[in-house]
């Protein structure tokens, strides 16, 4: 029996080692800039629980149109209690994945950026210099996901420093950058970044659909999704008995409310994580959404409106996107919630669906990470590893049969797995429905419809769930392009 347990331990270490090695190769690089609003604090709790998924290059406090020093300011050191709490749960988190960064590493990279006023970008700060150093480092060619949870001013200051001191490096630097902004929460993207760096066609995602996980989730989410944000679920899975970090999570308390005087919340209800889509987009779930913003993933799905700028898909055929800022004064979802709700809720559901559709998977994954703070590896749940034995990208003629297989998919806990193959209609250009056969099996198939046209694209998602608690989900995507 003793030898059996030794062999099983060795097997786990080999499996985990292979999985961790793969993740370390694929890890995205991320820099967070945040204005420290209460929903940023909530987002930071979730972010820290996922720091094993990325190479975190910086956590930088910035300002916004809502918050700066002296104006509704959370304090220069608002992130410190969360980092201290992370240090307390780190020993247990690292049992689940040794790729969690050491607390000292995160502390060294948590600095102050441009915070003295809304949109201030003249001062060179520790935060702006950190971004400069990362972008100018020639030893790592991987993209850097620059996230603005608040204003873009610290990012703008960093880019201006590069323009002033290293103009010959601008094109090379631009190739590294990927922007993901939660609105444009100051004017610096339009006033400086777009005019000075627009010629380099940097991929820029600006999100308004974050409202599906922000202050008015109780109005936006479909009824079946709301339970994952209500007090009973939050207390059981996050707030109580899950260690120092989750205990800091700022859920609703008596007397707190949403926007516009909305008091329809209970003690312990989810409050807001409006900034989380910026990093949910960079979690390697298998959906491959970082390759193309319009493919869709946990951070939402976006459409190109100009150059390499991607905004939320507005479900109105004659809608014209504004030329300038996409923010509280212009973004479709925000204006709808302010001026039109509760009318035309079918449009609202369609607008927020790219993010809302993943709510249950996202929240269950959050609950599993909370468990990792306090539970042993064997007592907690870990996501399945989904593999395709079919080619992930294929070309096929109308009438041909596409064989799909997730053979090789496994689960680190040995859980039973269930399969669901489904057509991601919005991500493809073929708008007819695909008849997927054996869609609940490891192997499935479909026939390319005869009415498809040359060049049309079909997206099929393989969704795999385990039977652990909480139940976890991962994916792979097959893309079929129609040819002659």
ABEGO torsion letter per residue (X at the ends): XAAAAAAAAAAAAAAAAAAAAAAAAABBBBBBBBAGBAAAAAAAAAAAAAAAABBBABBBBBBBAABBBGBGBAEAAAAAAAAAAAAAAAAAAAAABAABBBAAAAAAABBBBBAABBGBAABBBAAAAAAAAAAABAABABBBBBBBABBAAAAAAAAAAAAAABAAAAAAAAAABBBBBBEBABAAAAAAAAAAAAAAGBBBBBBAAAAAABAAAAAABBAAAAAAABAAAAAAAAABGAEAAAAABBBBBBGBBBBGGBABBBBGBBABBAAAAAAAAABBAGAGAAABAAAEBAAEBBBBABEABBBBBBABAABBBBABBBBAAABAAAAAAAAAOABGAAAAAAAAAAAAAAAAAAAAAAAAAAAAAABBAAABBBBBBBBBABBABBBBBBGBBBBBBABGBBBAAGBBBBBBBBBBAAABABABBBBBBGAABABBBBBBBAABBBGBBBBBBBBBBBABOBBBBBBBBBBBBBBX
